[in-house]
Amino acid sequence: MTLSKFVKSLAIAAPLAAVAGAAHAGGFVAPVVQPAVAPVVETVSSDWAGAYVGGTLGYAFNGKDRVGVSQTPDGAVYDSETLKLSGANHGLRLGYRWQRDNWVYGPELGFEGGKIEDSFEAADGYNAKSEIKNVLALRFKTGYLVQPETLVYGIVGAARAKVDYQTQGTGAGGPIGYDDSFNRTGYILGLGVERQLSDRWSVTGEYEFANFGKERLHDGATGYTRATPKYHNVKLGVNFRF
């Protein structure tokens, strides 16, 4: 064996001998790698509690008010055509809500005005017009935070509407000449979503169905008519929390 080969063999054998010695002395221990532990992230709800004020812009659609005419209060009603109520509306609201974990709930008082209306001149001899002048509503909203800044909620409430109503003409149901206003109490059901923009400001989108039942109206002579105002409404709004 040449000198160079002998030196190379020693260079290779020395580390092997050192490892073998260590294993003989105390045993070879492989390094222990600790498994990575994912951090626990707690969901923290934003603060939604407190009083707020806001405003809305909406559009009512697919409203229905079936116009009927009779000559006695409890007699047979002749059905004419249907008023299909629709139109823009705007409102103001004042509310207060409480929060428990991700649940948010509370009452809201709102007032809306605009022109939710329709009219017709029927071939059967009658014409009619209905316009909902304003609505005062007390709503209760209950929602759940699907994200800290996003609230999805349901709406239930009682509402009182002022309606300008007109039914005139002579047809199969007899003569009538009603032209006046009346107030009617009904209910509101809906769904909404609210998104916080900051600690104070938020925006909303809502769908509501308003139904004011049936109101029998007398023209002061022999004619009676019935009003059945109902409509759907979509609204965009903004809130400011105190």
C-alpha positions as CSV (number, residue, x, y, z in Angstrom):
1,M,0.0,0.0,0.0
2,T,1.3,3.4,-0.9
3,L,1.7,6.2,1.6
4,S,-1.1,8.3,0.0
5,K,-3.6,5.4,0.1
6,F,-2.7,4.8,3.8
7,V,-3.4,8.4,4.7
8,K,-6.7,8.4,2.8
9,S,-7.8,5.2,4.7
10,L,-7.0,6.9,8.0
11,A,-9.1,9.9,7.0
12,I,-12.1,7.8,6.4
13,A,-11.7,5.4,9.4
14,A,-11.2,8.2,12.0
15,P,-14.8,9.6,11.9
16,L,-16.3,6.1,11.8
17,A,-14.2,5.1,14.9
18,A,-15.4,8.2,16.7
19,V,-19.1,7.4,16.0
20,A,-18.6,3.8,17.0
21,G,-17.0,4.9,20.3
22,A,-19.8,7.2,21.1
23,A,-22.4,4.5,20.4
24,H,-20.5,2.1,22.6
25,A,-20.2,4.6,25.4
26,G,-23.7,5.9,25.8
27,G,-25.6,4.8,22.7
28,F,-26.5,6.9,19.7
29,V,-29.5,9.1,20.3
30,A,-31.3,10.6,17.3
31,P,-32.3,14.2,17.6
32,V,-35.9,14.7,18.7
33,V,-38.0,17.0,16.6
34,Q,-41.0,18.5,18.3
35,P,-44.2,18.5,16.2
36,A,-45.4,21.9,15.2
37,V,-48.5,23.0,17.2
38,A,-51.0,25.2,15.4
39,P,-51.8,28.4,17.4
40,V,-55.3,28.5,18.9
41,V,-57.2,31.4,17.4
42,E,-60.2,32.6,19.3
43,T,-63.1,34.3,17.5
44,V,-63.7,37.7,18.9
45,S,-67.0,39.4,18.2
46,S,-67.0,43.1,17.4
47,D,-68.9,45.5,19.7
48,W,-72.5,46.0,18.3
49,A,-74.3,47.0,21.5
50,G,-75.8,50.5,22.0
51,A,-78.1,53.1,20.4
52,Y,-78.0,54.0,16.7
53,V,-79.7,56.2,14.2
54,G,-79.9,55.7,10.4
55,G,-81.5,56.4,7.1
56,T,-82.8,54.2,4.3
57,L,-83.6,54.4,0.6
58,G,-86.0,51.8,-0.8
59,Y,-88.1,50.6,-3.6
60,A,-91.4,48.8,-3.2
61,F,-92.6,46.3,-5.8
62,N,-95.1,43.5,-6.6
63,G,-97.7,45.1,-4.4
64,K,-101.3,43.9,-4.6
65,D,-104.6,45.6,-3.6
66,R,-107.7,43.9,-5.0
67,V,-110.5,46.4,-5.5
68,G,-114.0,45.2,-4.7
69,V,-117.3,47.1,-4.7
70,S,-120.6,46.3,-3.0
71,Q,-123.8,48.2,-2.0
72,T,-124.2,46.7,1.5
73,P,-121.6,46.2,4.2
74,D,-121.9,42.4,4.3
75,G,-123.2,41.8,0.8
76,A,-121.6,40.1,-2.2
77,V,-118.5,42.0,-3.4
78,Y,-117.9,42.6,-7.0
79,D,-114.2,42.3,-7.8
80,S,-112.8,44.8,-10.3
81,E,-109.1,45.0,-11.0
82,T,-106.0,44.8,-8.9
83,L,-103.8,47.8,-7.9
84,K,-100.2,46.8,-8.2
85,L,-98.4,49.0,-5.7
86,S,-94.8,50.1,-6.3
87,G,-92.5,53.1,-5.9
88,A,-89.6,54.7,-4.2
89,N,-89.5,55.4,-0.5
90,H,-87.1,56.8,2.1
91,G,-87.0,56.6,5.9
92,L,-85.4,57.4,9.2
93,R,-84.8,55.0,12.1
94,L,-83.8,54.9,15.7
95,G,-82.8,51.8,17.5
96,Y,-81.1,50.1,20.4
97,R,-79.5,46.7,20.6
98,W,-77.9,44.3,23.0
99,Q,-75.2,41.7,22.3
100,R,-74.5,38.3,23.9
101,D,-71.5,36.6,22.3
102,N,-72.4,36.5,18.6
103,W,-76.1,37.2,19.0
104,V,-77.3,40.8,18.5
105,Y,-80.9,41.9,19.1
106,G,-83.1,44.9,19.9
107,P,-86.0,47.2,18.9
108,E,-86.1,49.8,16.1
109,L,-88.5,52.6,15.5
110,G,-88.8,53.7,11.8
111,F,-90.7,56.2,9.8
112,E,-90.9,55.9,6.0
113,G,-92.5,58.1,3.3
114,G,-92.6,58.3,-0.4
115,K,-94.9,57.2,-3.2
116,I,-95.9,53.6,-3.1
117,E,-98.9,53.7,-5.5
118,D,-100.9,52.5,-8.5
119,S,-104.1,53.4,-10.3
120,F,-106.3,52.0,-13.1
121,E,-109.3,52.8,-15.2
122,A,-111.1,49.5,-15.8
123,A,-113.4,48.7,-18.7
124,D,-116.0,47.4,-16.2
125,G,-116.9,51.0,-15.3
126,Y,-114.6,51.6,-12.3
127,N,-111.4,53.5,-11.7
128,A,-109.2,53.3,-8.6
129,K,-106.1,54.8,-7.1
130,S,-104.1,53.9,-3.9
131,E,-101.1,55.7,-2.5
132,I,-99.3,54.8,0.7
133,K,-98.3,58.1,2.1
134,N,-96.2,57.0,5.1
135,V,-95.6,54.1,7.4
136,L,-94.7,54.2,11.1
137,A,-93.2,50.8,12.2
138,L,-91.8,49.3,15.4
139,R,-89.5,46.4,14.4
140,F,-87.6,43.9,16.4
141,K,-84.4,42.6,14.8
142,T,-82.5,39.5,15.9
143,G,-79.2,38.5,14.2
144,Y,-76.0,36.5,14.3
145,L,-72.5,37.6,13.6
146,V,-71.3,35.4,10.7
147,Q,-68.1,37.5,10.8
148,P,-67.0,40.0,13.5
149,E,-68.0,42.8,11.2
150,T,-71.0,41.2,9.4
151,L,-74.5,40.7,11.0
152,V,-77.3,38.7,9.4
153,Y,-80.7,39.2,11.0
154,G,-84.4,38.6,10.8
155,I,-87.1,41.3,11.1
156,V,-90.6,41.2,12.6
157,G,-92.7,44.2,13.4
158,A,-96.0,46.0,13.6
159,A,-96.7,49.0,11.3
160,R,-99.3,51.6,10.7
161,A,-99.8,53.1,7.3
162,K,-101.6,56.2,6.1
163,V,-103.3,55.5,2.7
164,D,-104.9,57.8,0.2
165,Y,-107.6,55.8,-1.5
166,Q,-110.0,56.4,-4.3
167,T,-112.7,54.1,-6.0
168,Q,-115.2,55.7,-8.3
169,G,-117.6,54.7,-11.1
170,T,-120.6,52.6,-11.9
171,G,-120.4,49.0,-12.8
172,A,-121.8,45.6,-12.0
173,G,-121.2,46.2,-8.3
174,G,-123.3,49.4,-8.3
175,P,-122.3,53.1,-8.0
176,I,-119.5,54.2,-5.7
177,G,-117.6,57.5,-5.1
178,Y,-115.0,57.0,-2.3
179,D,-112.1,59.5,-2.2
180,D,-110.5,59.8,1.2
181,S,-107.6,58.7,3.5
182,F,-107.5,55.9,6.1
183,N,-105.0,54.5,8.6
184,R,-104.4,50.7,8.8
185,T,-102.3,48.6,11.1
186,G,-100.5,45.6,9.8
187,Y,-97.3,43.6,10.1
188,I,-93.8,43.5,8.6
189,L,-91.5,40.5,8.1
190,G,-88.0,40.5,6.6
191,L,-84.4,39.7,6.4
192,G,-81.3,41.9,6.4
193,V,-77.5,42.1,6.5
194,E,-75.3,44.8,8.1
195,R,-71.6,45.4,7.6
196,Q,-69.5,47.6,9.9
197,L,-67.3,50.1,8.2
198,S,-65.8,51.4,11.4
199,D,-66.6,51.5,15.1
200,R,-69.5,54.0,14.4
201,W,-70.6,53.5,10.8
202,S,-72.3,50.6,9.1
203,V,-74.3,49.9,6.0
204,T,-77.4,47.7,5.6
205,G,-79.3,45.9,2.9
206,E,-82.9,44.6,3.7
207,Y,-85.8,42.9,2.2
208,E,-89.3,43.3,3.8
209,F,-92.9,42.2,3.2
210,A,-95.6,44.5,4.5
211,N,-99.2,43.5,4.8
212,F,-102.0,45.8,6.1
213,G,-104.9,43.3,5.9
214,K,-108.3,44.4,4.7
215,E,-110.1,47.7,5.3
216,R,-113.8,48.2,4.3
217,L,-114.5,51.8,3.2
218,H,-117.9,53.5,2.8
219,D,-118.4,56.4,0.4
220,G,-121.2,58.0,2.6
221,A,-124.0,56.9,0.3
222,T,-124.6,53.3,-0.8
223,G,-121.2,52.2,-2.0
224,Y,-118.6,50.1,-0.1
225,T,-115.2,49.1,-1.2
226,R,-112.4,47.1,0.3
227,A,-108.7,48.0,0.5
228,T,-106.1,45.2,0.8
229,P,-102.6,47.0,0.6
230,K,-99.5,44.8,0.7
231,Y,-96.1,45.0,-1.0
232,H,-92.5,43.9,-1.0
233,N,-89.7,46.4,-0.3
234,V,-85.9,46.4,-0.7
235,K,-83.9,49.0,1.2
236,L,-80.3,50.2,1.4
237,G,-79.3,52.1,4.5
238,V,-76.6,53.5,6.7
239,N,-76.4,53.5,10.5
240,F,-74.4,55.6,13.0
241,R,-73.9,54.0,16.4
242,F,-73.5,56.3,19.5
